[in-house]
Amino acid sequence: MTITLKAGSTVMFTGDSISSFVRPPGEDRAAYALQAAGRWCFEHPDRPLTWLNTAHPGDTVTDLEARWQTDVLDARPDVLSILVGINDVGRRTILPEAPVISTEEYADTYDRLLKPLADTELILVEPFLLHVSAVVEAGPHGVLIGDQEREEWRADLEPKIEVVHELATRYDAELLEADRLFTALDTPERWSEDGVHLTAAGHSVLAEAWLELVG
C-alpha cells in the first residue's frame, strides 16, 4: 500500500533536527525532506503540492505536543510524516537536568498526537541510531558520546521503535523502517558521522525510502 499524493494536497514533515531544514553554519543542508519534495516536484509536474516543514531541532514527543495545535493541526495537512524519538532517548545524556521520557510516556504522548488526525494520511518514521565508532561532542556542554553512551541509547531506543510500529498499525499509517534500513547498510560513517545526524548521503537514503511510500 502506498499513499497517493493528489494534486493540490498539503504534505507536512515534522519532528526533530533530522527532518528540519535548519542547519548550523558549516553543516549539510541536504535534509531528506527537502530532497524528497524536490524529487517529487521534478517527477510529477502535473500534480503540484504544498510542502510544509514544522520540524524543530532538539524536539521530543512532549515538545511536539506543546506546539501540535498551532504547528500541525491548524495547518490541516493531507499527508503528515513524523520522525521523532532520538531526543527522547539521548537528551538526558546531553542535558542531565532534562526529564526522563519513559517508553510509556513516549507511547502515550505519541498516541495523543495521532488521535486528532483521523482524516490525515500518516507516515511514521522509525527513530534510528547508527553504530558508528567515533567519539563526538554533543550539546552546549560538549558532552562526549561514544560506544557506551550509544549502547545505553540503543537499549532505550528499541522499545520506542516498537511503539512506532504499534502506532503505525493502530492508525493504518505507512511505516518507514529507517533504523532497520540503516542497520543493513555497510560503513555507517558514510551515512552519519555521529550516529544520529545524517550526512548528505544518509539523507538521500532516507529520501529514497520515503518516496517509495508515496505514489
N, C-alpha and C positions, 0 to 999 in steps of 0.2 A: 504494500500500500504506500502511495506517495500522496503528498499534499499538492493539489492543483492550484497554482498561483494564477488567479484570474485578473484580467486587465482592470485597472482601477483600484486594486486591493492595496491595503497598507500592511507592510511587513515590518515587524519590530524585532530588534535584538536587544536583550537586556541581560544584566548580570554584573560581573566584576571587570577588572582591568583586561582580562584576556579578550573580551568582546568589545571593549571600549575603543573608540578612535583616539582617545587621549594617550599621548606618549611623551615622557620627559625628553628634553633635548638630547640628541645622540642615540636614542633608541629607535628601533624599527617602527615604521608606521604602516606595516603590511597586515593589519588586523584582518582575520579571516572573514569577518562580517563585511568589510569593505570589498574584499576580493570576491566573495560570493555575490554581492549585489552588482558589482561591475561586470562580472562574467554573465550573470543573468540578463542584465540590460543589453549586453552585446549580442547574446544568442537569441533573445526574444524581443526584438524591436516592436513587434506587433502587440505586445502586452505590457504597456507601461505600468509601473507600480510606484507607490510611495514607500520609501525606505526610511525607517527611523531607528535610532540607536540611543537607548537610555541607560546603557551600562555605565558603571562608575567604579573606578579603581578602589580596591580595598573592601568592596561590599561583601557582606554575609547575607544570609536569608533574612535576618532581622533588619538589616539595613534596607534591603529591598522592600520589606513590608512597610517600613516607615514612609517610603515615598511611592508606594504602589499605586495609590489612587491618582495622584497628580501626574506621575511619570508614565504610567501604563494604562490604567483603566480609563482615565479621561481621554486618552488618545484613541481608544476603541480600535486596536489593531485587528485585522482579519486573521493574521498569522503572527504568532509570538514565539520566538526562540529564546530559551533561557539556559544560561550556563552559570551556575553558582555552587560553591561548596568548598573550594580550596581554602578560602579565608576562614570559613567555619572550622577548619582543621588547624591552620597554621598561624592564625593571628595571635594566639596566646603565647606562642613561642617568641614572636617578634615583639609583642607588647604584653608583658606579664600581667598588667592591670586589666587587660581585656577579659570579659566574661567567657566562661566555657560554654560552648554550644554543643550540647549532647546530641546524639543521634535522634533521640525522641523529640527534642526541641526542633531540630532541623526538619524532621518529618512533619511535625505538626504545623510549623510555620510555612513550609513549602506547600503543604496541603491548603492552608488558608489562602495562599497566593493564587492557587489554581481554581478554587471554588467559584469565584465570580466570572469565570471565563468559559461558560458553557457554550457560547456561540463562537468561540475563537479556536482556530486550528493551532495546535501546540507542537513545538519541537523541544524536547528536553534533552540537553546535552550532559553526558556524564562529566562530573568534575574529574580531573586527571592529575597524575603525578608521574613524571618520567624518572627512571632510575639513572640519573647522571652521577658522575663521580666527583664533580667539582665541589669545593667548599666556597660558598659565596656569602657576601654580606647582604643583609636584608633589613628593611625598616629604618626608621630615623636614628636608631641607636647602633646601627651596624652590627646586629647580631649575626654570628656565624652559623650558617646552615650547612651541615654535612650529612654523612651517611646515617648517623644516629638519629638526627632530627627527622630525616626523611623516613626512616623506619617507623618512628613514632607517628608521623603524619599518615603513613600508609595504613597502619593499624586502625587509625581513626577514620580514614577515608573509605575503606572498604564497606562498612555498613551504611555509610551515607550514599555510596554508589547504588547499593541495593535499594535504598529509599527511592532514588530516582527511577529505577526500574519498576518498582511497585506503583509509583505515581503515574508513570507513563501508561501502564496497563489500566489503572483505575480511570484515567481521564482520556483513554483512547488517543494518546499522543504518539507522535513519531519519536523514537529513541535513537539518539546518536551516541554510539558506544565509543566515545573518544578515548577513554582510558584503555580499553581493550585494543583500540586501533594503534595507539602509540606504543603500547607494550609489545605488540607484534613486530614493530619496526626495529631494525638494527641501528646501531650508532645513535643512541639517544641524544647525545650532544648536538647532533645535526638539527634536531627538531626543537630543542630547548637547552639553553646554557645553564639554567638553574633548576630545571625540573618542573617549573611552574609556567613561566612566561615563555611563549613560543618565539622561535626565530621566524624569519620571513618564510623559510621552507616549511616550518611547522604550521604556520598559519595557512599555507597553501594546501597542506594535507587536510586540515580541518575544513577549509572551504570546499574542497572537492567532496568530502564526506557529507557535508551539509547539502550541497547541491544534488546529491543522489537521493535525498529525501523529498525533493520537490519536483513537480513536473508541469 
